[in-house]
Amino acid sequence: DSSVHQLATTFDISYASFIADNSDNPRSVDDLKGILGEVLKAMREEGKLWVKYERGQPCFHITARKKQPHEASKDN
């Protein structure tokens, strides 16, 4: 009843079962998790989302957000 997921701005991305099916450039689950983490970090720094690494669950907890007026001025 009190989950932020019900607000339609928060979701989880699981990295529990990544499939690296490119035989020319095989990647481990940890490698793919790291790449996803880098992308999410960049998006967080751009003010597009908040992200939390879930301990005990193989996922990132993500909330989409809008830049605040004071943040928009940093880009100019």
Secondary structure as UniProt FT lines:
FT   HELIX           4..7
FT   STRAND          10..14
FT   TURN            16..17
FT   TURN            23..24
FT   HELIX           29..45
FT   TURN            46..47
FT   STRAND          49..53
FT   TURN            55..56
FT   STRAND          59..64
FT   HELIX           69..72
FT   HELIX           73..75
//
